[in-house]
Amino acid sequence: MPVFNVQLGARSHPVHVGTGLLAGLGQLAAGVGLAGRCAIVTDDTVGALYLAPAEASLRNAGFDPLAIRVAPGEASKSSAGLEQIYERLIEAGLDRSHAVFALGGGVVGDLAGFAAATYLRGVPLVQVPTTLLAQVDSALGGKTAIDHPRGKNLIGAFYQPRLIVADVQTLRSLGEREFREGLAEVIKYGAIMDADLIAHLENSLGPILSREPRALEIIVERSLRHKAFVVERDEQESDLRAILNFGHTVGHALETSAGYGHYLHGEAVAIGMGAASRLSCLYASLAPSAARRLQNLIQAAGLPLDLPAGWLNENFAHALRLDKKRAAGAIRFVLLDRLGHALVRALEFEQVTAALAP
């Protein structure tokens, strides 16, 4: 039985969270009506660890999987990476009844998801996230994209998966830096809609950082339920879903200006949340004590908090102004008026830079 279902009418789909779920991937996929030929998109790092058990599970359930490997890292989330997947799908003769499985972190999920959304105008997609960042955030919600040299995620589509399978056992193979970056998105959910989650993280960081399975299951499920709540009410980010961008406006600009790969996404979001907490005190009446509490949790999770020296450069300014969340010349910032509650404010570029200047 799924942990829960994302309720989106005809695009509704089950979410499974647990330990050891990869062994049952084939049965779970068959349970949503998938069968036959399929493609597993993964990267070389994840493939070395989890491609074989995923293929075995699918074969045992009657599937005929084709493995498509891409290079690890953000550079693969590009038009060239997308073309590589298209070529393999076309060569293999996959048709609209054949599913694409995204086995990996956020890059693979975004890239394979966009390929599934656009190949033959859409084929079934299964998200099998293997990083904490992907499990708690990017695998759910239907956002798929590739990057453009001028900005992150500028080319994409909303495309819902048929199934999400989050096996927390895969998180044990993550490097420490990669594991901690995922905590940024968990902290985000506490900041924007669940003050009790902030308290839970403060009290349970030990078991979480030790990667105890039950501790991981709790934060993954809780984060995904929060995201599902938002997505069910605003699937295509016309209103409520904008709150999920807390920390991302400055974070994306920092990623772009520093060059993809300099910061992990969660690290950039953590810095962005620190910046947004400062802006929240000025423009949303967030209590300074609440801002400090959030900042302390970010640091306790081993994430960066402060903007780097020289952050306000031409590339950063250009990326911030280009941000896809801008409206009528202003930048739509997600701020907090208290821990657990977010709102959106339109801020001028000068307001942002003046508030964040040292």
N, C-alpha and C positions, 0 to 999 in steps of 0.2 A: 504494500500500500504506500502511496506517496505521502510525504510529510504534509504537503498541502498542494492545492491547485491554484495557479494564477488564473483568475476569472476574467476572460476577455472574449466572451461569446464564442464565436467559431474559432478563435485563435487561443482558446484556453489550453493550458498544458500543465502536466504534473511536475512537481519538484521533489526530488529525492535527496535527502541529506543523511549520511551515515558513515560507518566505517566498514571498509571492505566491499563497497558497492560495485567496483569495477568488474569483479568476477561475474556479476549478474547483469552487466550492461546489455547483452544480447536479449535476454528475457525481458528486460524493461523496455527496450526498443520494440520488440515484437508486441508487447502489451499495448502500445499506442498505434498499432497497425502497420508498422514498417516491416519490410521483408526484402530478401533478394540482394541484388548488387548494391554496394554502398561505397563511399569514400571516407577514409579517416585522414583528416588533415591534422598534422602535428609538426612540431619542430624537432630538430636533431637531438636536443637535450631531453625533452619529454619522451620522444620516441624511443630512446635507448632504455628508458625505465618502464614505460607503460604501454607502448604500442603492442608488444607481444601478448600481454594478457587481454588487452582490448580486442585484438584480432581473434584470439582463441575464444573469448566469450561470444563474440558475434558469430563465428563459424559454428559453435556449438548450438546456436539458436537458429541456424539455417541461413545466415547471411554469407555473402561473398565479398569480403572487404578488399578495397584497393587502398594502399597506403600512399599518402602524398606528404612528403617532408619539405619543410621550408627552413631556412636558416633562423636560428633564434635571435630575438631582439626586434626592436621597433622598426629597424630598416626594412624588414620583410613586409611591414604593413604599408605597402606601396603599390603603385600601378604595376610595377614589375613583378612583385610577389603575387598579385592578383592574376596576372596573365599566366604565371607559372601554373596556378591551380586550374584555370580555364583549360589550358593545353592538355593537362592530364585527364580532366573530366571528359573532354571531347575525344581524346585518343581512346579512352576506355569505353566510349559509347554510352555513358550514363544518361538516362532519360529522366523525365519529371517525376517518376515514381521512386527514384533511387535517392537515398538520403546522404547528406554530408554530416559527418560527425566531427566536431571541433574538439580535439583532445589537446588541451594545453592551457596556457594562461590567457591574459587579456588580449595579447597580440594575435594569437591563433584564433581566439573566439571572435574578435572583430573581423579579421581577414577572411576566415572560413565562412563566417556568417554573411559577410557581404557577397562572397562568391556564391553562396547558396541562394541569396536573395535575388541575384541577377542572372545566374546561369539558367538558360531556358525560361526566363522570367519567373524563376522561383522553384526550388526543389526543397524537400523536407530537410530540416536542420535539427541536430541534436547537440546540445552544449554539454561537454564533459570537462568542466574546469578543474585544473590541477594545481592552481596557486590560490593562496588565501584571497588575494585581490580579486581574482575572477570568481571565486566561490561566493564571496559575500556581496559582490556588486555587479561586475560587468556581464556575467553569464545570463542574468535575468534582466528583462526589460526590452529586448528587441533592438537595441542600438547596435548597428554594424557599420563599419567604416574603414577607410584607409586614410593615411595622412597625405598631405600635399606639402611640397617644400615651403609654402607660405603659411602653413598652419596645420595643427593637429586635428584629425577627424573631420576635415572639411568636405570629404566626399563619402557619402554613406546613405544608408536607408534604415527605416524601421522595419524589422522583420523578425517575427516571433518564432522561437524554436518549437518543435513538437514535444520536446522532453528536455529536462535538465537533470543531470546526475552529478551530485557533488560528493565525492568520496574523500573524507577528511584524512584518510590514511595516506593519500598522495602528498599531503602537506609535510610529512616527515622528511621527505627528500629535498625540501627547499633549503637553499642557503639562508643563513640568518638574516641577511639584509633583505632578501626577497620575502621572507616570512613577515618581518616587521613592517614592510611597506603595506601589506594587506591590512594591518591593524589601523592604518589611517582611515580607510573606508568604514571600518567598524566604529571608530570614534566619531566619524561624520554622522552616522545614523543616530548615535546618542546625542550629538550636539543639536541636530535639527528636529528630532521627534521623539526622543526617549531618554529623559534625564536619568531614569533608573538604570539604563544601560551604561551611562557614564559611571554611576556608582558601582555597578557590577564589574566593570573593567578595572576600576581602582582597586577593588577588593580581590579580583581573581587574576591579576596579571601573572602571578607566579605559575599556576597551572596552565594558563594559556601559552606563556613563553616556553614552558616545558613541553608543550604540544600534547598534553593529555587528551586522548580522543574525545571524552565526554565534554571537556571544556571547549574543544574546537567545535563540536557539534552544536553546542548552545549558541556560540556567537555567530556561526554560519547561518543556522536556521533563523535566529532572531533578526539578523541583518536582512536576510532574504525576505522574510515576512514583511518587514518595514518597506522594502523596495516594492514588493508586490502590492502592498496597500496603496502606494503612490501611483504605480503604473496602471493599476486597475481603474483609477479615477482620472488619469491623464496620460494616456498611452504615448502621445506624440509631443509632449513637452509644451503644451499651449498655455499651461497655468501652473498647477500644483507641482508638477514634476520638476520645475525649475529649482526647487529647494534642494534637489539631489546634487546640484552643482556647488554646494557650499565648499569653499576652498579651491575649487577648480578654476576659477577665473584667473587669479594670480598664478595658480599652479600650472595651467596650460601655457600661459605667457612665459613663465620661467622655463618650462620644458623646451619651448620653441626657441627662445633666445639663447639658452645655454647649449642647444644642439641635442637632438634626441639621443638618449643613452647616457647623458651626463648625470641626470637625476632619474631614478626610478619614478614611475608615475605616483606611487603612494608617498614618496619623499617630497615630491613637488606639491602634492595636495596637502601634506602636513604643513609645509611652509605657508601655503595658501590659506589654510585654516588659521594659522597664527596671525597672518595679515588680516583676515576677515574678522577675527575676534577684536583686533584693535579698531578696525573700522566700525564694528558693531557698538563699541563703547561710545564712539563719536556720533553715529548716525542712527542707532536703533536702541539706545538707552540700555545696553547690556551693562550690568554691574561689573566694575573692574575686578571684583573678587571672583565672579563667574568666569571672566576671561582668563584670569590667572589659573583657575582650576582646570580649564580646558588646556591651557598651555602646559601646565605641569603634567597632565596625562599624556600629552603628545611626547613630551621629553621622556617620561617614565617608560613609554613604549619603545624608546630608542630611536625616535624619529627626529629629523631636523626641524627646527622651529623658526630660525631667523633667516631673513633674506640675505643672500651673499653680498659681499662687497662688490660694488659696481653693477648692481642689479638694474638700476635705472639707466639703461642704455637705449640706443636707437632700436635695436632688435626687440627689446622687451616692450617698448612703447608701441611699436608697430603691431606686435602680436596682441597686446591688450586691446588696442583699438579695433583689431580685426576680429576679436572674439565673437563667435557666432551667437552669443547671448546678448549682443549689443542691441539697442533699440533707440531710434530717433537721435542718433549721435551720442547718447549717453551709454554707460556700461551698466547692465543689470547685475547688481551684486546681491548674492544671497548673504544675509546677515542674521544675527540672533538678537532677540530682545530678552531672552532668557535661555538657559540651557534646556534643551528639549523642544524649542520652538523657533522656527525660522520664518523670515519674511524677505521680500525682495524690494530693494531700493535702487532707483536709477541714480548713479553718481557720475559726475563729470570726471574726466581723466585727471584734471588738476586736483580735484578733491582727494582722489585716491593716492596720487603720488605725494601730495603734501602731507597726508596723514601717515604714510608709511616711511617718509624720509627720516633718517636718524636725527 
